[in-house]
Amino acid sequence: MRVVLIAFILVLTGCSSTQPAQQQTTQSGYSDTMEIIRSAAESAPNGVKGEYVLNIKAAGNQGPFIYLNTELDYRDPRAVTVAIHPSIVPEFVAKYGREPQEYFINKSISVTGQAKQIRINFMSQGRPSGKYYYQTHIRVTDISQIKVLSGHA
C-alpha cells in the first residue's frame, strides 16, 4: 500500500511548473542541502529545477523505486533524496554492473532535475494515520540526469 501511495505521489508531483534554482554550494563543493530543501518548500507544490552536487550516504528501495539519500537516515530533515524511476534501473545495471542502491553509496554525484517537496504519510494498519512529514526528492527518469563525480568504486 505504501509503495502505491508513494508512486501515486511521485506521478502527481511530476505535473507542475518549476522555477529556476539559485545554487548555493558548501565549502566542499557540494550543493547546500538545506538550501535545496528550503527552496523546494518555498516553491511547493512546484519544484525547483537545477543541477545539484550531492554526496550519497545511504540508499534503499521501496518496491521497484530506488532512493539515494544524502543522510544515513532518510527521515533526517536535512536529507535530500534522489528517486530513481524503475524503468531506468536496467540501464544503470548495464552501465555500472550493479544495482544503483549499491553502486552510488559513498559517491559524489551530479544530478539534474527538479527538487520537490513530497508529503510522506505515516501509515497505521494500511491506512494514512493523519500524521505526515515532508521529504525533498529529485526524481530521475533518464540515466543522463545523474553522473558520478568521485567516490570509491
C-alpha positions in Angstrom: 0.0 0.0 0.0 2.8 2.4 0.9 4.5 1.7 -2.4 1.3 2.6 -4.3 0.9 5.8 -2.3 4.5 6.9 -2.9 4.2 6.0 -6.6 1.0 8.0 -6.8 2.6 11.0 -5.1 5.6 10.9 -7.5 3.3 10.8 -10.5 1.2 13.7 -9.3 4.2 15.8 -8.4 5.6 15.4 -11.9 2.9 17.5 -13.4 3.6 21.0 -12.0 5.6 24.0 -13.1 9.0 24.9 -11.9 11.2 27.9 -11.1 15.0 28.0 -11.6 17.2 27.2 -8.6 19.7 29.6 -7.2 22.5 27.2 -6.4 24.5 27.6 -3.3 27.4 25.3 -2.5 29.2 24.5 0.6 33.0 24.9 1.0 33.4 21.3 0.0 31.8 22.0 -3.4 28.5 20.1 -2.6 25.2 21.7 -3.1 23.8 23.1 0.2 21.1 20.5 1.0 19.4 22.9 3.4 19.1 25.5 0.7 17.7 22.8 -1.7 15.1 21.9 1.0 14.2 25.5 1.7 13.8 26.3 -2.0 11.7 23.3 -2.6 9.5 24.1 0.4 9.1 27.8 -0.7 8.1 26.8 -4.2 5.7 24.0 -3.2 3.8 22.5 -4.8 6.0 23.4 -7.7 9.6 22.3 -7.7 13.0 23.9 -8.3 14.9 22.9 -11.3 18.7 22.7 -11.0 21.9 20.8 -11.2 22.8 19.5 -7.8 26.1 18.1 -6.5 25.4 15.6 -3.7 27.2 13.1 -1.6 25.3 9.8 -1.3 25.5 8.3 2.1 22.7 5.7 2.0 20.3 4.0 -0.4 17.3 1.8 -0.3 14.3 0.8 -2.3 10.6 0.5 -1.8 9.2 -1.8 -4.3 10.8 -1.1 -7.7 11.7 2.5 -6.8 15.3 3.2 -5.7 16.2 6.1 -3.3 19.6 7.6 -2.9 20.0 9.7 0.3 22.3 12.4 1.4 21.9 11.3 5.0 22.2 7.9 6.6 18.6 8.2 7.9 16.2 9.1 5.0 13.9 10.7 7.6 16.5 13.2 8.6 15.1 16.7 8.0 18.5 17.5 6.3 18.2 14.7 3.8 17.7 15.2 0.1 16.6 12.0 -1.8 17.3 11.1 -5.4 14.3 9.0 -6.5 15.2 6.7 -9.4 12.4 5.5 -11.6 12.3 1.7 -12.0 12.1 1.9 -15.8 15.8 3.1 -16.0 17.2 0.7 -13.4 18.2 -1.9 -16.2 20.2 0.9 -17.8 22.1 1.6 -14.6 22.9 -2.1 -14.1 24.1 -2.4 -17.7 26.3 0.8 -17.4 27.7 0.2 -13.8 27.4 -3.6 -13.4 25.5 -3.2 -10.1 22.1 -2.0 -8.8 22.0 1.8 -8.2 21.4 1.3 -4.5 24.7 -0.5 -4.2 26.8 1.5 -6.7 26.1 5.0 -5.6 26.9 4.7 -1.9 29.8 6.9 -0.8 30.0 8.6 -4.2 29.6 12.2 -5.2 27.1 12.7 -7.9 25.8 15.5 -10.1 22.0 15.2 -10.6 19.9 17.4 -12.9 16.3 17.7 -12.1 13.5 19.2 -10.1 13.8 19.3 -6.3 10.3 18.9 -4.9 8.7 18.7 -1.5 6.9 15.4 -1.2 4.4 14.7 1.6 5.0 11.3 3.3 2.1 9.9 5.2 2.6 7.8 8.3 0.5 4.6 7.9 -1.4 2.6 10.5 -2.9 -0.7 9.6 -2.5 0.1 5.9 -4.3 3.5 6.1 -2.9 7.0 6.5 -2.8 7.9 10.2 -3.3 11.7 9.6 0.4 12.3 10.6 2.9 13.1 7.9 6.2 14.8 7.2 8.0 16.1 4.1 11.0 14.9 2.2 12.7 16.7 -0.7 13.1 14.5 -3.8 14.8 14.9 -7.1 13.2 12.5 -9.5 15.4 10.8 -12.1 13.6 9.4 -15.1 16.6 9.3 -17.5 20.0 8.0 -16.9 21.6 11.1 -18.4 20.3 13.1 -15.3 22.9 11.5 -13.0 26.6 11.4 -13.2 29.3 10.1 -10.8 31.9 12.7 -10.0 34.0 10.8 -7.5 34.0 8.1 -4.9 35.1 4.6 -4.1 34.3 2.0 -6.7 
